[in-house]
Amino acid sequence: MFRLTVLLYFLVYVYLGTLTTFGVAGNKEKLVTVKDKFKLPSDDLMPFVGFGTYKVKGDDLIFKLLDYALAAGYRLIDTAQYYENEESIGQALKVLLPKYNLTRKDIFITTKLLSTKLGEADVYQSIEKSVKNLGYDYVDLFLIHFPGLPSRDNTTNPKNDSVLRDETWQVMVRAVKDGLVRNIGVSNYLVHHLKELLENDHGIKPGVNQLEWHPGYHPAGLLELCKQEGILLQAYGSLGGTGRANVLLKRPEVVKIAEKLKKTPAQILLRWALQQKIGIIPKASSEDRIKQNMDLDFIIPEEDMRALLSFEQKHNSWNSGNIQ
Ligand SMILES: NC(=O)c1ccc[n+]([C@@H]2O[C@H](COP(=O)([O-])OP(=O)(O)OC[C@H]3O[C@@H](n4cnc5c(N)ncnc54)[C@H](OP(=O)(O)O)[C@@H]3O)[C@@H](O)[C@H]2O)c1
């Protein structure tokens, strides 16, 4: 029985490794699996699938959900200064990593700069604080959370957002050189923000752009630019976002494909992104959903991939379109 199970696993592994699928651009591509990793400019390998922790707060809840997530195979944890859960995550990992025979290097932690800190004099200290909160010597990835100050009045920084972004990036480059942070990237950057960052060229390219991305919102040109520049586009809000997921999950087009492929609507939305080599960081609150969101090694046929690309476009989360 044991041998048979091992053989079965081996055959599935070989099968997945040889499968190819057609990307939305029509190119023949190797199937991306949940175990695959993206090579960052530093040569670090970053899992394509991670666990989101927005609105997950409190030591006990964090511990419970990270326990489920590590058991289900997640090795990337996405947090942010804004989520106020870095310390809880750090404490939980100290107990949970040994439980799963893992060490710090087996997991990948992303955190992000509080948006109101953009361009502030204490950005470096703020990175140090995140590292300290998380309880290890470094974070794997540090992101600029938003390309501009979220709101402006007479008391806010008189410099424009473009200058604030550039100054912040230079501090983040210093944090990489000092070993505080292994990789740096951005979030909510549109094409013009990303092009500006690449043109400014401070010696380290962004490894990741984390962005709201799902069939109902996938701004033109960004995925192509990211792929061309070797940047991972990592989707957030793949299920429609915390508090709003039901709208996307109930779309008849999504439900129809889910029924056809005998998967859940959530799996269709997540696989849709992964199949385009887009990273995903779904957040879920039950063991069953956490497992389900990792069970994505199937193929969505090309016609269904295309059908999911044709929704009317509207973002649910932050709007960076008006940030110059
Ligand atoms: N960079 C940014 O500006 C930014 C912005 C937003 C989010 N993020 C990051 O991205 C992560 C993901 O985004 P998100 O949390 O906003 O939204 P999301 O992952 O799109 O959706 C989460 C919602 O979907 C529900 N859900 C999860 N799995 C499900 C399943 N299998 N079936 C049905 N419903 C399911 C969850 O409910 P339950 O929790 O009740 O299970 C929750 O309400 C965040 O946690 C955060 O780490 C980044």
Ligand as a Chemical Component Dictionary entry (heavy atoms), coordinates in Angstrom:
data_LIG
# 
_chem_comp.id                   LIG 
_chem_comp.type                 NON-POLYMER 
_chem_comp.pdbx_formal_charge   0 
_chem_comp.three_letter_code    LIG 
# 
loop_
_chem_comp_atom.comp_id 
_chem_comp_atom.atom_id 
_chem_comp_atom.alt_atom_id 
_chem_comp_atom.type_symbol 
_chem_comp_atom.charge 
_chem_comp_atom.model_Cartn_x 
_chem_comp_atom.model_Cartn_y 
_chem_comp_atom.model_Cartn_z 
_chem_comp_atom.pdbx_ordinal 
LIG N1  N1  N 0  -0.545  45.746 -0.896 1  
LIG C1  C1  C 0  -1.764  46.117 -0.584 2  
LIG O1  O1  O 0  -2.134  47.291 -0.683 3  
LIG C2  C2  C 0  -2.739  45.077 -0.116 4  
LIG C3  C3  C 0  -4.095  45.390 -0.029 5  
LIG C4  C4  C 0  -4.980  44.392 0.396  6  
LIG C5  C5  C 0  -4.483  43.143 0.703  7  
LIG N2  N2  N 1  -3.149  42.863 0.637  8  
LIG C6  C6  C 0  -2.624  41.520 0.997  9  
LIG O2  O2  O 0  -3.244  40.563 0.174  10 
LIG C7  C7  C 0  -3.902  39.575 0.984  11 
LIG C8  C8  C 0  -5.125  39.061 0.263  12 
LIG O3  O3  O 0  -6.066  40.088 -0.002 13 
LIG P1  P1  P 0  -7.395  40.245 0.820  14 
LIG O4  O4  O 0  -7.216  39.644 2.163  15 
LIG O5  O5  O -1 -7.809  41.658 0.774  16 
LIG O6  O6  O 0  -8.471  39.484 -0.001 17 
LIG P2  P2  P 0  -8.664  38.055 -0.705 18 
LIG O7  O7  O 0  -7.579  37.120 -0.388 19 
LIG O8  O8  O 0  -9.025  38.364 -2.093 20 
LIG O9  O9  O 0  -10.019 37.580 -0.022 21 
LIG C9  C9  C 0  -10.137 37.248 1.299  22 
LIG C10 C10 C 0  -11.605 36.966 1.536  23 
LIG O10 O10 O 0  -11.983 35.782 0.833  24 
LIG C11 C11 C 0  -12.549 34.848 1.726  25 
LIG N3  N3  N 0  -12.061 33.502 1.325  26 
LIG C12 C12 C 0  -10.815 33.033 1.411  27 
LIG N4  N4  N 0  -10.729 31.788 0.909  28 
LIG C13 C13 C 0  -11.966 31.458 0.494  29 
LIG C14 C14 C 0  -12.505 30.309 -0.110 30 
LIG N5  N5  N 0  -11.747 29.256 -0.416 31 
LIG N6  N6  N 0  -13.835 30.315 -0.406 32 
LIG C15 C15 C 0  -14.613 31.389 -0.120 33 
LIG N7  N7  N 0  -14.152 32.528 0.450  34 
LIG C16 C16 C 0  -12.830 32.551 0.757  35 
LIG C17 C17 C 0  -12.045 35.232 3.088  36 
LIG O11 O11 O 0  -12.983 34.894 4.062  37 
LIG P3  P3  P 0  -12.571 34.304 5.486  38 
LIG O12 O12 O 0  -11.399 35.111 5.981  39 
LIG O13 O13 O 0  -13.808 34.476 6.276  40 
LIG O14 O14 O 0  -12.202 32.856 5.287  41 
LIG C18 C18 C 0  -11.895 36.742 2.982  42 
LIG O15 O15 O 0  -13.115 37.401 3.250  43 
LIG C19 C19 C 0  -4.178  40.334 2.278  44 
LIG O16 O16 O 0  -4.486  39.482 3.347  45 
LIG C20 C20 C 0  -2.913  41.098 2.430  46 
LIG O17 O17 O 0  -1.868  40.275 2.939  47 
LIG C21 C21 C 0  -2.285  43.818 0.207  48 
# 
loop_
_chem_comp_bond.comp_id 
_chem_comp_bond.atom_id_1 
_chem_comp_bond.atom_id_2 
_chem_comp_bond.value_order 
_chem_comp_bond.pdbx_ordinal 
LIG N1  C1  SING 1  
LIG C1  O1  DOUB 2  
LIG C1  C2  SING 3  
LIG C2  C3  SING 4  
LIG C2  C21 DOUB 5  
LIG C3  C4  DOUB 6  
LIG C4  C5  SING 7  
LIG C5  N2  DOUB 8  
LIG N2  C6  SING 9  
LIG N2  C21 SING 10 
LIG C6  O2  SING 11 
LIG C6  C20 SING 12 
LIG O2  C7  SING 13 
LIG C7  C8  SING 14 
LIG C7  C19 SING 15 
LIG C8  O3  SING 16 
LIG O3  P1  SING 17 
LIG P1  O4  DOUB 18 
LIG P1  O5  SING 19 
LIG P1  O6  SING 20 
LIG O6  P2  SING 21 
LIG P2  O7  DOUB 22 
LIG P2  O8  SING 23 
LIG P2  O9  SING 24 
LIG O9  C9  SING 25 
LIG C9  C10 SING 26 
LIG C10 O10 SING 27 
LIG C10 C18 SING 28 
LIG O10 C11 SING 29 
LIG C11 N3  SING 30 
LIG C11 C17 SING 31 
LIG N3  C12 SING 32 
LIG N3  C16 SING 33 
LIG C12 N4  DOUB 34 
LIG N4  C13 SING 35 
LIG C13 C14 SING 36 
LIG C13 C16 DOUB 37 
LIG C14 N5  SING 38 
LIG C14 N6  DOUB 39 
LIG N6  C15 SING 40 
LIG C15 N7  DOUB 41 
LIG N7  C16 SING 42 
LIG C17 O11 SING 43 
LIG C17 C18 SING 44 
LIG O11 P3  SING 45 
LIG P3  O12 DOUB 46 
LIG P3  O13 SING 47 
LIG P3  O14 SING 48 
LIG C18 O15 SING 49 
LIG C19 O16 SING 50 
LIG C19 C20 SING 51 
LIG C20 O17 SING 52 
# 
